[in-house]
Amino acid sequence: MPRAVIAQHQRRRLLTAAAEVFADRGYTATTVEDLVAAAEIGVGSFYSLCSGKEECLLALYDEAIEQARQVIEEALSAAGETAWAEQVCIGLREILGLVAERPLDARIAIVEIQTAGADAFQRYGETLDAVAIFLALGREVAGAAKPLPQSLEQTTVSGVAWLLHRYLSLDKAQSAPDLFEDLAALILEPYLGEDEARRAIARLSPAPAD
């Protein structure tokens, strides 16, 4: 096979192995030797693919965030034209589903990324900021007659991320979808009030598991 194809295959194998090692040992305790052994490649091959374990983690983080973005976009597209509240519910529902279905990716994106140094933490913060900017669109829905705290969106996003961090740390990722109604209410009620928020949530609650 062409050398580029072999390198791509090795990198995929390395990242797949790294996700499991980071989830099992934690980013801080993981060494390059751990990654090399798990991926069954040589040290030289490792450094031809990545500059170090931080690059492995960041690559996994970027993949997880991109996949979440694609899943949410597809769900929104399938729903057609929807109001802001419904978009929030759809996005939250898909994120919680991904946490349950892909706990290794979720652990990388929510837990381990916060332990990997300043650059990684900054990238994580940028993701939270992007979500907060979207939530701030709800201020137009609430209207000028309802003043909201300036820090509302950042506080909300940080709170949701903290709760998911806790679920992942306690190996409760499969239960993440059960949080939908409570988290959706936490997000929507400051903008819409309790009654309207509950109506939006009822329309988009995940179907009960069989």
Secondary structure, 3 states (H helix, E strand, C coil): CCHHHHHHHHHHHHHHHHHHHHHHHCCCCCCHHHHHHHHCCCHHHHHHHCCCHHHHHHHHHHHHHHHHHHHHHHHHHHHCCCCHHHHHHHHHHHHHHHHHHCHHHHHHHHCHHHHCCHHHHHHHHHHHHHHHHHHCCHHHHHCCCCCCCCCHHHHHHHHHHHHHHHHHHCCCHHHHHHHHHHHHHHHHHHHHCHHHHHHHHHHHCCCCCC
